[in-house]
């Protein structure tokens, strides 16, 4: 495996995740336009994004099994088509169940098939060392996608309407993702990578006997580390999604122009690029739990900065929010992925990682709905944002539990 081949794969994954998740996280921009068009309650409309997390969580083990069986490339090709088609169909939304079908089912299935699970399996196959740095670098493409597609979606909605915006973004997604998966993705490196010795501060690997197929799903489920990472994956979207889903609506409620708010959303995406890379490198140097805890601190402080708009109507709050929340946004995913790859090596890593992602699905399902439901009851996002900050503390504790050496007999 040459450096050029490695960088080609990282670039392909970076671009793929940028397109896919920039598209997926443009929902908060479309959310405001749809609320105005149809007058739905915020809790009900945000429920479509909650459903998408449920679908992704339920499909993750299946996607992981398919990745192990047929390879990431074929799975990602199918996911790219489905994700693009879902947005093409979004231009025909007329009732709430259409939104649930497009966003909650079709887009979710496409994002799952092109997202974390196949990309994590690919990177674990190609790279044996410094996986925190590699994961952080590759997954930073998500932030660039948010930086570009959030403001682009708002510009298209403003100038051409939300239906035309859905259609154009969907067509562009298919045109971008299919060539990336076809030409840029190879299921395995041309020469096998040497087994990872792990970094000095990495989580302690649960080694398998020489010549075995590695750790299987049943073995992983029997460990404390698996359930600690599962809970970390559950608490993270509970800390993030109540804010991400409703950030545009909250800022518009406070009187800020929509295109300006979309730009702040884009800045958040840019900072997530920086955060994923920085915290990924930090995970290899100061430790996984330490790096994750710092990223959670950024998320919590950023959320509080956004909430301060209620009392201090100044653009500085929005910029502080974008810088801090953005730096933490998405930083935990690469760290969890690197830890899981080191803790649970073997041919069933796709299945194991898919099972871990169920936690992300559960938390992601509750987060968007929770923010909207609390607003519908109280008329404010204050309680939802404070709860989200509390979940940051709980998520950080899970990383420390997963990083501890396994007990005797575990």
Steps between C-alpha positions, in 0.01 A plus 500: 500500500657825385446843663326616181246218527437580866448870434271424207277294728498766773412769245220288354351436844544869592309613191235229533423585861505870417232462235290246690493665841501856373180398326365312801565785744341757271172390662498794752495743205215320322326457837432874533367525143271200550364637829404822324347320202284250690470635858593169664594492869874503561494175692314316225719636222823430691369148554598424139864559595449285808359221284807527278722425800284200593523365146876551489540329834289201397670470162857538629543132598357394162730741316793371706415141407471597131836677517659186645334284233510699173747779579460872576513614135178334387317610813613861449394501134148398598493751785603786273217429258242470777611820673480702179163354400358584843570869444360488148179367652515772767399755238152338495430518874141608569414331833681416821527129423686588179764677712524198728545269199756718322708614798421237759528188284654546155764765578584321824553166324716664235710689756549182703617304196748766393604626842668402825476120483651428154756781535609378843540146366704630206736704713548220753603269212741747343664659804646319798655791688406854601135419438376796703689736269389316185135481607497865600653609171270289281184582694577872496344504153161504673574848631592632157174362366304684770702817430406489132157338482333681792540851351452361148167348600388829653606694189310259274192520724510880503547536125321196356278358775546197720361252244753599235773496767412142592510392135828669407684376809371147446616493137839640599537234768457214253739665255766532770470183708488236227835591337662537843394151609573342159845643441625593847408207723681167519374246750845392616857627464707330229736366767387404854578749776701390799302436820466807715707519812284791616624831626645541845187673629245314293229285649614154601424257212307183571734271309395183324704180471746488212347367179144561614242707316521763774238601753143416405186693586408274791844545653480877464156511662645330808744785571459814708681702232231424240220626721697806608549595133135416430390747769749760376340465157156540662580809710688682223198567272296586809759771563515613137176441309261709715728793415590420138143430392359818653793743479367678191145523635629626837717772348223610260263519798749740659471729197810410296481491115478152352790525258723629780392210723566254217849648476550443873387142442761475226769640731405231749568245226838655423600487866396135513765434234760655729359321803495154345861534387630659821317269739587200282871581522463579871342159558820334375717721719327584828251213506152421369305587815690824556444616144131407506449684829650819358272473196194460726606813690500690169152369419355597838655848504390563142142401585497740795635777275211444258251503787643832621328665199183504711659757734779652291391577144844527344659324201799412720291227664436339162867513403610352833239230453623420150865485609455289814202281407644450154836389639328227700242409235578154369831470686387200707409281202858455372623435855233236564579343163873485575438352845262239362746403226774445758281329757311269263725406206408229255276410209180581687593861570222620267240309702643621832516861388148475361378374839678789673324740265165391640583722797550792265165423341316502832657825615455656159134400502431669832709813449318687218156406632596599856599853396180554303272342761644713781449812287141404424429465874703790641533739205878502551807292418667587833428170677594294194835676460583468870419128490722464194789655694445248781521209257853618411613410852341155477658432162847594627462259794429215255827561316693472825321174579583357155865603527558317828688167470259203496445327831636149552288249315324764289 
